[in-house]
Every structure is written in structure tokens, then in C-alpha cells.
């Protein structure tokens, strides 16, 4: 637990004391998701540090006392990095967290080296997903009822698993802890009216946009919009990937992530570093 920015947050980090040539990843999770849901990804990236935290009212972080927005939580995240002694990070976010990652990179360009956006959108100006998936996503049983998750997994998240859908369904629901009602509501409120689209042409960071072509919640067209709006962006599409392709296509996704993050610095990045 870390008291930072007037909030108490549960913070997790991996390998920050390990010698490495790579900056750590600052990861922003999906709405309502706790640290454990993405811990397998952090554990697979053995060559670099990894930092994430439970948003207020999710996981083990206490309920927020008042609503917050993308600006205040980006500032709070920067204070977490300061407390951990981290000057620069590669910023990554999935779904709701992808919006946070965009805002952090725009608000704190000096702390951001590269940006990875996974199954996400430019905010309110998005192409909506499958109504059947969105309706079931709003049902809190998806966090606590294994049978509900397994029955509606494909409708909710789309795509198929590389090594068997049943295994991944069970492992995903087993790592989820339901957010508090206030925590979930405040996460929704934080994005009301928010869009990054007018600012994306000014995003100077090398960016990887990762999308699944069977995502029922965030259709692929949203990734195409992001990649076309960000000057230094590239789009990678995962065939058969749903909203959770980071987990269901883990080896493929981590390989793509490594290729992007470990590639040599561009001329623009070298000039900025100098």
C-alpha cells in the first residue's frame, strides 16, 4: 500500500532492482480489473520492470472519497513513479486503461518513452461494440460468477484461445476481484466527455496499437482510428483475438510487445534523450 497524492493505493511492481537497459512499463488496467488479472503479463516480461496499481475502489485499493478524472489520476501515477525512483517509463494500457495511457503520455511526455495501446479507443468519439456484449459487461456477475463468465465469455470478449478456451476462461475469472460499486462508478465517471482525438496528432511518441479482430467490446475500427491519428503509430491486428487477446494470445502478444519495446531508439527519441 502506498499513500500518494492524497490517496491510498495498492501498488505492485516487478524487477525494479534488476539491472536492465529497458525502462519499466507503467501499466493501466481495464475498468474494474485488479492487479492479479494482468500479473501473468508482468511475469512473462522477464527482461524489464513493470509497475501497476489498483484504481481507487478496485482490488485492494480503498474506495475513493470523491470522483477523479484522467488528469488527476495521471498526476497520481506520476507520483507513484517518483516514489519508486523511476524517471522514465514505457506506458501501456488496455481498454479503459488505454485511455489513461494516452492521457498520461500527453500530460507527462517527459516521463514517457513509448506508448502501447491495447483494445482501446480515443474515448467518447468511439465506434461502439456489440450491444449484447456491452449489456452483459454491465452485469456485475461477470466478476463473481464463474458460470456466468464461462457461459458468456465469447459474447463478452470475443475471439478464441490458442490453447483451449476453457482453460483461459477459468484462469481469467479466478484472478478477478469485483470492484466496489463506488469504485466502478467513479471509473465510469472519470471518462465522461473525455476524448483524446483532437490531441492525438500532437502525440510525438512511438506508439503500438494492438487490436483483436473479433473484439466484441472495442471493434477493430477504433484501433485503426488511433493508428491513423497518431503520427508515429503502427497497428497490429491479432487474428481471432477478442477483448482479452493479451491473455488468450499471450505468447503472440508478448512477442509483438517485445519486438516494439526492445527495438533501437529512433532518431527522434535519441534527440529527445540527448
DADA-V759936 format. One record per residue. RES is the residue in one small letter. PSI is psi in radians with two decimals (NA if undefined). Layout:
[[RES PSI] [RES PSI]]
This chain:
[[x 2.44] [x 2.24] [x 1.98] [x 2.38] [x 0.54] [x 0.18] [x 2.70] [x 2.10] [x 2.50] [x 2.05] [x 2.37] [x 2.47] [x 2.63] [x 2.37] [x 0.52] [x -0.36] [x 0.11] [x 2.30] [x 2.28] [x 2.68] [x -0.04] [x 2.42] [x 2.70] [x 2.86] [x 2.26] [x 2.06] [x 2.29] [x 2.16] [x 2.93] [x 2.92] [x 2.30] [x -0.05] [x 2.52] [x 2.97] [x -0.77] [x -0.48] [x -0.54] [x 0.01] [x -0.65] [x -0.62] [x -0.80] [x -0.66] [x -0.44] [x -0.49] [x 1.21] [x -0.25] [x 0.00] [x 2.80] [x 2.89] [x 2.32] [x 2.31] [x 2.90] [x 2.69] [x 2.21] [x 2.72] [x 2.23] [x 0.06] [x 2.72] [x -2.18] [x 0.12] [x 2.32] [x 2.80] [x 2.51] [x 2.53] [x -0.51] [x 2.80] [x 2.71] [x 3.06] [x -3.11] [x -0.58] [x -0.87] [x -0.63] [x -0.51] [x -0.72] [x -0.75] [x -0.74] [x -0.66] [x -0.57] [x -0.59] [x -0.79] [x -0.71] [x -0.78] [x -0.57] [x -0.04] [x 0.61] [x 1.99] [x -0.58] [x 2.48] [x 2.78] [x 2.23] [x 2.33] [x 2.46] [x 2.60] [x 2.30] [x -2.09] [x -0.71] [x -0.40] [x -0.60] [x -0.73] [x -0.71] [x -0.73] [x -0.81] [x -0.71] [x -0.79] [x -0.62] [x -0.64] [x -0.55] [x 1.09] [x -0.53] [x -0.35] [x -0.16] [x 2.20] [x -1.10] [x 2.87] [x 2.34] [x 2.15] [x 2.12] [x 2.15] [x 0.90] [x -3.09] [x 3.11] [x 0.27] [x -2.39] [x -0.48] [x 1.11] [x 2.80] [x 2.06] [x 2.78] [x -2.93] [x 2.13] [x -0.61] [x -0.69] [x -0.72] [x -0.66] [x -0.79] [x -0.51] [x -0.55] [x -0.20] [x 2.07] [x -0.24] [x -0.33] [x -0.33] [x -0.47] [x -0.24] [x 1.84] [x -0.72] [x -0.72] [x -0.79] [x -0.82] [x -0.67] [x -0.67] [x 0.26] [x -0.83] [x -0.71] [x -0.72] [x -0.84] [x -0.24] [x 3.05] [x 3.04] [x 2.75] [x 2.56] [x -0.62] [x 0.42] [x 2.08] [x -0.68] [x -0.74] [x -0.80] [x -0.63] [x -0.89] [x -0.74] [x -0.61] [x -0.90] [x -0.51] [x -0.37] [x -0.17] [x 2.46] [x 2.23] [x 2.42] [x 2.86] [x 2.72] [x -0.73] [x -0.72] [x -0.76] [x -0.77] [x -0.73] [x -0.52] [x -0.72] [x -0.81] [x -0.59] [x -0.48] [x 0.03] [x 2.16] [x -0.01] [x 2.37] [x 2.51] [x -0.14] [x -0.78] [x -0.44] [x -0.29] [x -0.61] [x -0.31] [x 0.03] [x 2.03] [x -0.01] [x 2.52] [x 2.23] [x 2.36] [x 2.14] [x 2.11] [x 2.18] [x 2.62] [x 2.43] [x -0.02] [x 0.40] [x 2.11] [x -0.28] [x -0.78] [x 1.64] [x 2.66] [x -0.58] [x -0.52] [x -0.66] [x -0.64] [x -0.65] [x -0.80] [x -0.84] [x -0.55] [x -0.45] [x -0.47] [x 2.15] [x -0.72] [x 0.69] [x 2.63] [x 2.57] [x 2.30] [x 2.19] [x 2.29] [x 1.96] [x 2.27] [x 0.13] [x 2.31] [x -2.76] [x -0.44] [x 0.57] [x -0.37] [x -0.54] [x -0.75] [x -0.45] [x 0.81] [x -0.83] [x -0.76] [x -0.76] [x -0.75] [x -0.65] [x -0.75] [x -0.73] [x -0.79] [x -0.78] [x -0.72] [x -0.88] [x -0.54] [x -0.06] [x 2.67] [x 2.67] [x 2.46] [x 2.93] [x -0.71] [x -0.72] [x -0.68] [x -0.69] [x -0.72] [x -0.73] [x -0.64] [x NA]]
